[in-house]
Amino acid sequence: MPRSKTKLTHGNIFADIGTPNAEEHALKADVAIKIGMLIESKKISQTQAAKLTGISQPDLSRLLRGHFEGFSMDRLFQAILLLGSDVEITLKRPVGNRQGRVRVLSESFT
């Protein structure tokens, strides 16, 4: 069976495949990656991270595998805080005439 090819045009895979609320999905994916990086940098297990964050281990596992339905941004930010990292939100004007975007930046966790 031939694979269909999706042309990436938005810089956001969720927008490219037509996911509703694509910006929110991309942001949650970025934050979930950062949570995984924090867990790895702390050299703790998912069970230990679950205890720290108050997220059940099965839910944490699903989150880290990209299934973030049911997780609010507030809950994801709270997990980052409980893992001992800061969350900083900066608002600024977009460059040129483009629509605004949301990005997750982080310092090295090593």
Backbone as CSV, one residue per row, in Angstrom:
resi,resn,N_x,N_y,N_z,CA_x,CA_y,CA_z,C_x,C_y,C_z
1,MET,0.844,-1.177,0.000,0.000,0.000,0.000,0.890,1.242,0.000
2,PRO,0.761,2.130,-0.961,1.627,3.314,-1.012,1.314,4.285,0.124
3,ARG,2.358,4.903,0.622,2.209,5.909,1.674,1.870,7.246,1.041
4,SER,0.954,7.959,1.679,0.670,9.303,1.195,1.712,10.242,1.795
5,LYS,2.064,11.229,1.054,3.057,12.185,1.522,2.353,13.475,1.894
6,THR,2.661,13.970,3.079,2.116,15.238,3.533,3.197,16.286,3.384
7,LYS,2.896,17.322,2.658,3.860,18.400,2.482,3.777,19.331,3.686
8,LEU,4.907,19.560,4.322,4.953,20.443,5.477,5.005,21.885,4.991
9,THR,4.003,22.662,5.391,3.923,24.037,4.913,3.825,25.061,6.034
10,HIS,3.420,24.634,7.210,3.157,25.569,8.293,4.281,25.652,9.329
11,GLY,5.209,24.713,9.321,6.192,24.652,10.390,5.575,24.068,11.655
12,ASN,4.381,23.516,11.540,3.660,22.906,12.646,2.993,21.657,12.086
13,ILE,3.497,20.499,12.458,2.975,19.246,11.907,1.480,19.098,12.156
14,PHE,1.002,19.600,13.288,-0.425,19.480,13.596,-1.269,20.304,12.618
15,ALA,-0.787,21.469,12.229,-1.483,22.273,11.220,-1.405,21.589,9.863
16,ASP,-0.254,21.009,9.558,-0.065,20.365,8.260,-0.983,19.162,8.070
17,ILE,-1.310,18.466,9.151,-2.204,17.302,9.013,-3.659,17.647,9.313
18,GLY,-3.922,18.937,9.559,-5.293,19.396,9.727,-5.891,19.192,11.103
19,THR,-5.051,19.097,12.132,-5.539,18.929,13.494,-6.185,20.217,13.981
20,PRO,-7.409,20.128,14.524,-8.003,21.333,15.117,-7.138,21.811,16.284
21,ASN,-7.098,23.105,16.523,-6.292,23.689,17.601,-4.812,23.302,17.465
22,ALA,-4.303,23.395,16.260,-2.941,22.955,15.962,-1.888,23.674,16.799
23,GLU,-2.059,24.985,17.022,-1.076,25.733,17.818,-1.015,25.199,19.247
24,GLU,-2.179,24.922,19.838,-2.220,24.391,21.196,-1.569,23.012,21.253
25,HIS,-1.834,22.170,20.265,-1.213,20.840,20.228,0.301,20.945,20.126
26,ALA,0.782,21.844,19.282,2.231,22.009,19.132,2.858,22.500,20.431
27,LEU,2.191,23.429,21.094,2.709,23.942,22.364,2.750,22.837,23.414
28,LYS,1.678,22.071,23.525,1.648,20.975,24.495,2.727,19.938,24.182
29,ALA,2.945,19.666,22.901,3.994,18.718,22.519,5.365,19.236,22.959
30,ASP,5.622,20.514,22.736,6.891,21.108,23.163,7.061,21.020,24.674
31,VAL,6.002,21.324,25.414,6.077,21.283,26.875,6.269,19.846,27.355
32,ALA,5.581,18.895,26.735,5.744,17.486,27.109,7.190,17.026,26.884
33,ILE,7.788,17.475,25.804,9.200,17.148,25.544,10.086,17.714,26.650
34,LYS,9.814,18.945,27.053,10.598,19.576,28.130,10.416,18.824,29.449
35,ILE,9.210,18.353,29.725,8.978,17.562,30.939,9.813,16.284,30.884
36,GLY,9.822,15.634,29.743,10.649,14.433,29.582,12.129,14.730,29.781
37,MET,12.584,15.869,29.266,13.985,16.266,29.433,14.306,16.532,30.910
38,LEU,13.371,17.156,31.617,13.579,17.412,33.050,13.686,16.105,33.828
39,ILE,12.807,15.169,33.535,12.824,13.872,34.210,14.152,13.169,33.949
40,GLU,14.565,13.185,32.705,15.835,12.547,32.332,17.016,13.234,33.014
41,SER,17.016,14.560,33.042,18.143,15.292,33.633,18.233,15.073,35.144
42,LYS,17.077,14.835,35.774,17.062,14.581,37.218,17.405,13.127,37.535
43,LYS,17.485,12.308,36.472,17.796,10.887,36.618,16.807,10.197,37.575
44,ILE,15.528,10.475,37.351,14.485,9.845,38.151,13.582,9.010,37.237
45,SER,12.889,8.067,37.817,11.981,7.213,37.054,10.653,7.934,36.831
46,GLN,9.855,7.376,35.937,8.520,7.941,35.727,7.691,7.822,37.004
47,THR,7.895,6.761,37.759,7.165,6.586,39.019,7.531,7.693,40.000
48,GLN,8.819,8.004,40.099,9.246,9.099,40.980,8.710,10.433,40.475
49,ALA,8.764,10.648,39.168,8.252,11.897,38.589,6.747,12.008,38.811
50,ALA,6.045,10.908,38.727,4.602,10.911,38.962,4.297,11.356,40.388
51,LYS,5.068,10.864,41.340,4.869,11.260,42.740,5.143,12.744,42.929
52,LEU,6.169,13.263,42.282,6.504,14.681,42.396,5.440,15.584,41.771
53,THR,4.902,15.165,40.631,3.998,16.029,39.871,2.520,15.817,40.194
54,GLY,2.201,14.702,40.838,0.795,14.395,41.091,0.071,13.854,39.869
55,ILE,0.815,13.533,38.829,0.242,12.913,37.630,0.467,11.414,37.776
56,SER,-0.552,10.612,37.591,-0.370,9.163,37.723,0.684,8.683,36.730
57,GLN,1.393,7.620,37.079,2.451,7.113,36.205,1.912,6.721,34.828
58,PRO,0.757,6.046,34.740,0.248,5.732,33.396,-0.070,6.992,32.577
59,ASP,-0.636,8.017,33.234,-0.925,9.267,32.523,0.361,9.975,32.113
60,LEU,1.364,9.946,32.983,2.656,10.554,32.656,3.290,9.833,31.473
61,SER,3.206,8.524,31.467,3.739,7.743,30.352,3.042,8.114,29.047
62,ARG,1.717,8.231,29.096,0.970,8.625,27.889,1.381,10.032,27.435
63,LEU,1.522,10.945,28.388,1.935,12.310,28.062,3.280,12.307,27.347
64,LEU,4.226,11.553,27.878,5.573,11.538,27.305,5.622,10.827,25.952
65,ARG,4.576,10.082,25.628,4.474,9.449,24.306,3.618,10.264,23.345
66,GLY,3.259,11.506,23.765,2.565,12.408,22.861,1.059,12.408,22.944
67,HIS,0.515,11.748,23.945,-0.944,11.725,24.126,-1.295,12.706,25.238
68,PHE,-1.456,13.973,24.884,-1.656,15.003,25.895,-3.089,15.509,25.961
69,GLU,-4.026,14.764,25.374,-5.432,15.110,25.512,-5.776,15.056,27.001
70,GLY,-6.553,16.004,27.459,-6.952,16.015,28.864,-5.983,16.753,29.773
71,PHE,-4.836,17.175,29.240,-3.874,17.952,30.018,-4.020,19.419,29.648
72,SER,-4.329,20.256,30.613,-4.382,21.697,30.360,-2.953,22.239,30.395
73,MET,-2.770,23.419,29.824,-1.456,24.054,29.887,-1.091,24.326,31.337
74,ASP,-2.076,24.697,32.139,-1.827,24.951,33.553,-1.258,23.704,34.236
75,ARG,-1.850,22.558,33.949,-1.369,21.307,34.563,0.048,20.967,34.102
76,LEU,0.337,21.205,32.829,1.677,20.928,32.310,2.705,21.877,32.928
77,PHE,2.346,23.162,33.037,3.260,24.114,33.680,3.459,23.761,35.146
78,GLN,2.402,23.332,35.818,2.508,22.934,37.227,3.479,21.760,37.370
79,ALA,3.438,20.816,36.440,4.358,19.676,36.476,5.804,20.159,36.361
80,ILE,6.052,21.113,35.471,7.398,21.667,35.319,7.858,22.308,36.630
81,LEU,6.973,23.077,37.253,7.322,23.723,38.526,7.629,22.683,39.602
82,LEU,6.810,21.641,39.672,7.009,20.613,40.691,8.261,19.770,40.433
83,LEU,8.727,19.769,39.195,9.987,19.090,38.865,11.194,19.997,39.106
84,GLY,10.932,21.195,39.631,12.019,22.070,40.048,12.537,23.021,39.005
85,SER,11.738,23.331,38.009,12.169,24.273,36.979,11.203,25.452,36.942
86,ASP,11.674,26.579,36.454,10.857,27.767,36.323,10.106,27.764,34.994
87,VAL,8.987,28.461,34.964,8.245,28.725,33.739,8.218,30.237,33.576
88,GLU,8.608,30.707,32.423,8.611,32.142,32.152,7.848,32.380,30.861
89,ILE,6.893,33.279,30.895,6.093,33.596,29.711,6.401,35.034,29.315
90,THR,6.803,35.223,28.068,7.139,36.544,27.553,6.227,36.854,26.372
91,LEU,5.607,38.001,26.403,4.786,38.447,25.280,5.576,39.493,24.502
92,LYS,5.561,39.372,23.175,6.242,40.361,22.356,5.556,40.470,21.007
93,ARG,5.859,41.542,20.300,5.275,41.762,18.976,5.886,40.775,17.986
94,PRO,5.050,40.287,17.047,5.609,39.418,16.010,6.475,40.225,15.044
95,VAL,7.399,39.550,14.416,8.275,40.186,13.432,7.498,40.349,12.128
96,GLY,7.562,41.522,11.553,6.880,41.771,10.280,5.372,41.729,10.422
97,ASN,4.718,41.249,9.383,3.256,41.212,9.357,2.685,39.837,9.663
98,ARG,3.514,38.914,10.092,3.019,37.559,10.332,2.176,37.501,11.601
99,GLN,1.363,36.465,11.659,0.547,36.219,12.842,1.470,35.810,13.989
100,GLY,1.077,36.072,15.211,1.872,35.678,16.369,2.041,34.171,16.435
101,ARG,3.018,33.716,17.206,3.252,32.279,17.378,3.642,32.022,18.828
102,VAL,3.572,30.790,19.208,3.937,30.369,20.553,5.129,29.429,20.423
103,ARG,6.165,29.678,21.222,7.357,28.825,21.213,7.724,28.476,22.644
104,VAL,8.340,27.327,22.810,8.856,26.919,24.109,10.365,26.895,23.993
105,LEU,11.017,27.707,24.801,12.468,27.763,24.820,12.931,27.235,26.168
106,SER,14.073,26.595,26.193,14.565,26.126,27.483,16.076,26.184,27.507
107,GLU,16.573,26.309,28.720,18.001,26.226,28.924,18.371,24.756,28.956
108,SER,19.619,24.465,28.890,20.076,23.080,28.964,19.756,22.529,30.339
109,PHE,19.275,21.312,30.389,18.937,20.676,31.656,20.059,19.786,32.168
110,THR,21.201,19.802,31.505,22.293,18.923,31.955,23.213,19.624,32.899
